[in-house]
């Protein structure tokens, strides 16, 4: 299934994409795409529905972030060897963990705001993992059983705030609109090989990132198991798993985003995003 949320910001309704590519309104079945709806039994209930009986939604309707009621937005840094090298940082021996604030979450095609005073706003296409089954101290062999599905994420980053302003990375990662999610949450049964997905990102039509999740240092299963040692994971928690090479910081000379530009990005089977940059 391709689950989604549609409508005005803060008033999104749950939906699903049918076999014809039409959006169907799920609000008579579930209150949101999050929480208990993402439990294995919740997803099985949704699979049993005859989608043709649900109301169609106008294709012009805004898509919101594909997960609602997110509890944690956890990110993994430097998870591709060639991205670590272009960043001038050592290849990690354990996953590098940081957070995005929930106020960073936005829809897949919403405007991305360049923060006031920013000079180094950057892009990162990433595979997102959405937890469906709660757990802690999860064995790696069973980690994927805890995944409800996958989505596309743009881990927008302000490099000066992240790397030069002291403290942790979080201040450069969690600015408003720095976490576009979607367009869809694709359930894990439709993504049997999360480590074999092509991914890409363009700015104003120029291809900067082109990679494959097979190049991850730490796989999805390893990441879910690792994180569960330090925190319990709950339905609706989102994990962003790192980016391939080609970020603006890694260009020679570096290239950073400006108001008026457009980012386009996608992951095989998970859809595409398109965001205009606006000045904060």
C-alpha positions in Angstrom: 0.0 0.0 0.0 0.9 3.6 -0.6 -0.4 5.5 2.4 -0.5 9.3 2.5 -2.0 12.4 4.1 -3.7 15.2 2.3 -5.2 18.6 3.0 -4.2 21.9 4.4 -1.3 22.1 6.8 -2.3 20.9 10.3 -5.7 19.6 9.0 -4.4 16.6 6.9 -6.6 13.6 6.4 -5.5 10.0 5.9 -5.5 8.6 2.4 -4.3 5.7 0.2 -3.2 5.5 -3.4 -5.3 3.0 -5.4 -4.1 0.8 -8.3 -5.2 3.5 -10.8 -3.1 6.2 -9.1 -6.1 7.9 -7.5 -6.1 9.1 -3.9 -8.8 7.6 -1.7 -10.0 9.1 1.5 -9.4 6.8 4.5 -10.8 9.1 7.2 -13.9 7.0 7.7 -11.6 4.0 8.5 -8.7 5.6 10.5 -8.1 8.9 12.1 -4.5 9.3 10.8 -1.6 7.5 9.2 0.3 7.0 12.4 0.1 5.3 15.8 -2.0 2.2 16.0 -2.8 2.4 12.2 0.8 1.4 11.6 0.7 -1.7 13.8 0.8 -5.0 11.8 -2.9 -5.6 12.6 -3.8 -2.0 11.6 -2.1 -2.3 8.3 -3.7 -5.7 7.7 -7.1 -4.1 8.3 -6.3 -1.4 5.7 -5.3 -4.1 3.2 -8.6 -5.8 3.5 -10.6 -2.7 2.4 -12.2 -2.4 -1.1 -10.6 0.9 -2.1 -13.2 1.5 -4.8 -15.8 2.1 -2.0 -13.9 5.1 -0.7 -14.3 8.7 -1.9 -11.8 9.9 -4.5 -9.7 13.0 -3.6 -8.9 15.8 -6.1 -5.4 15.3 -7.4 -4.7 19.0 -7.0 -5.0 18.6 -3.2 -1.9 19.3 -1.2 0.0 16.3 0.1 1.1 16.5 3.7 3.9 14.6 5.4 3.0 10.9 5.0 3.2 10.1 8.7 1.1 11.9 11.4 1.7 12.1 15.1 5.4 11.4 14.8 7.0 10.7 18.2 10.7 10.8 17.2 12.5 11.9 14.1 15.9 10.2 14.3 18.6 10.6 11.7 21.8 8.7 10.9 24.8 10.7 9.6 27.7 9.7 7.4 26.1 6.4 6.5 27.7 6.2 3.0 31.5 5.8 2.7 31.8 8.3 -0.2 29.6 10.9 1.6 31.8 10.7 4.7 34.9 11.2 2.5 33.4 14.2 0.6 32.5 15.7 4.1 36.1 15.3 5.2 35.0 13.1 8.2 36.2 9.7 9.3 34.1 6.6 8.3 32.0 5.8 11.5 32.5 2.6 13.4 29.0 3.0 14.9 26.0 4.9 13.5 26.2 8.6 14.0 22.8 9.6 15.6 21.1 13.0 15.7 17.6 14.4 15.7 15.4 16.6 13.7 12.8 18.6 15.7 9.2 17.8 14.8 8.7 21.4 13.7 11.0 20.5 10.8 8.4 18.1 9.3 6.6 19.3 6.2 4.9 18.0 3.1 6.9 16.6 0.1 6.2 19.6 -2.1 6.0 22.4 0.5 8.3 25.3 0.2 11.6 24.9 2.1 12.6 28.0 4.1 16.2 29.2 4.1 16.7 30.4 7.6 17.5 34.1 8.2 21.3 34.6 8.0 21.9 31.2 6.4 24.7 31.0 3.9 25.1 27.2 3.7 21.7 25.5 3.3 22.3 22.1 1.7 20.3 19.1 0.4 20.4 15.3 1.2 18.1 12.7 -0.3 17.5 9.9 2.1 15.6 6.7 2.7 13.1 7.0 5.5 12.1 4.1 7.7 8.8 4.2 9.7 8.4 2.0 12.7 5.2 0.0 12.9 5.8 -2.4 15.8 7.2 -1.2 19.1 10.3 -2.6 20.6 13.6 -2.2 22.5 16.7 -4.3 22.3 15.5 -5.6 18.9 17.6 -8.4 17.4 19.0 -7.5 14.0 17.6 -10.7 12.5 14.0 -9.5 13.4 14.5 -5.8 13.0 12.6 -5.5 9.7 9.6 -7.0 11.3 9.3 -3.7 13.2 9.2 -1.6 10.1 5.7 -0.5 8.8 7.2 1.0 5.6 9.5 3.4 3.9 9.4 6.9 2.5 11.4 9.6 0.8 13.1 12.2 3.0 15.0 15.4 2.1 17.4 15.9 5.1 17.8 19.6 4.5 20.8 20.9 6.5 22.4 24.3 7.3 26.2 23.4 7.4 27.4 26.4 9.3 24.8 25.8 12.0 25.6 22.1 12.0 29.4 22.2 12.0 30.7 25.6 13.0 28.4 26.9 15.7 29.3 24.6 18.6 27.4 21.8 20.2 25.7 19.0 18.3 24.5 18.8 14.7 20.9 19.2 15.7 20.7 23.0 15.3 21.7 22.8 11.7 19.3 19.9 11.0 16.0 20.8 12.6 15.1 24.2 11.2 11.5 24.7 10.1 10.7 22.8 6.9 14.0 20.9 7.0 12.2 17.5 7.0 10.0 17.0 3.9 8.4 13.5 4.2 6.6 11.6 1.4 4.7 11.7 -0.9 3.8 8.2 0.4 4.5 5.7 3.1 5.0 2.5 1.1 4.3 -0.5 3.3 7.2 -2.9 3.8 5.6 -5.7 1.9 6.0 -3.6 -1.3 9.7 -2.9 -0.5 11.2 -6.4 0.0 14.8 -5.2 -0.7 15.3 -1.8 1.1 19.0 -2.2 0.4 18.6 -2.1 -3.4 16.9 1.2 -4.1 18.1 3.8 -6.6 18.0 7.4 -5.3 18.7 10.9 -6.9 18.4 14.6 -6.3 18.5 17.6 -8.7 18.7 21.3 -8.1 17.3 23.4 -10.9 17.5 20.4 -13.2 21.2 19.6 -12.5 21.8 16.1 -11.1 23.9 16.3 -7.9 23.1 13.1 -6.1 22.8 9.6 -7.6 23.2 6.6 -5.4 21.8 3.3 -4.2 20.9 2.1 -0.7 23.2 -0.9 -1.3 26.1 1.5 -0.5 24.9 2.1 3.1 27.5 1.4 5.8 24.8 0.3 8.2 21.7 -1.4 6.8 18.2 -0.6 7.8 18.1 -3.7 10.0 21.3 -2.8 11.7 20.1 0.8 12.3 16.8 -0.3 13.8 18.5 -2.8 16.1 21.2 -0.3 17.1 18.8 2.5 17.9 16.6 0.2 20.0 19.5 -0.3 22.4 19.4 3.3 23.4 15.6 4.1 23.2 12.4 2.2 22.7 11.0 2.6 19.2 7.2 3.2 18.8 4.7 3.1 15.9 5.1 6.3 13.8 8.8 7.0 14.8 10.7 8.0 11.7 14.3 7.2 11.0 16.3 8.9 8.2 19.1 6.6 7.2 21.8 8.8 5.6 22.6 10.3 2.2 24.8 9.3 -0.7 27.6 11.6 -2.1 26.8 14.7 -4.0 25.7 17.2 -1.4 26.5 20.9 -1.9 29.1 20.9 0.8 31.1 18.2 -1.1 31.2 20.1 -4.5 34.4 21.8 -5.5 33.9 24.6 -4.9 30.9 24.1 -2.5 27.4 24.9 -3.8 24.6 26.0 -1.5 20.9 26.7 -2.0 19.4 30.1 -2.8 15.9 31.4 -2.7 14.1 30.8 -6.0 15.8 27.5 -6.7 13.9 24.2 -6.9 15.0 20.8 -5.5 13.6 17.6 -7.1 14.4 14.2 -5.6 13.2 10.6 -5.7 13.8 7.0 -4.6 12.9 4.0 -6.6 9.3 2.9 -5.8 8.9 5.6 -3.1 7.8 8.5 -5.3 9.3 12.0 -5.8 9.4 15.4 -4.1 9.7 18.9 -5.5 10.4 21.9 -3.3 10.9 25.6 -4.0 13.4 27.5 -1.8 12.1 30.7 -0.2 13.9 33.1 2.1 13.0 33.1 5.7 
